[in-house]
Amino acid sequence: MLLALPLNQALHGVAFCRTVFCLTAVVSGAAVAMLWIWLINGEFADVK
């Protein structure tokens, strides 16, 4: 909530902050997906 109020204002750099926060969510989801693909891969599988 502390971050929501300043990011909702028309301030300089708000778009950059929003991008950074959104990118962290997207990149972490993509990293988890690639990790699962790597773990389940038939050739290099650690999980069977």
Buried (B, 14 or more C-beta within 10 A) or exposed (E): EEEEEEBEEEEEEEEEEEEEEEEEEEEEEEEEEEEEEEEEEEEEEEEE
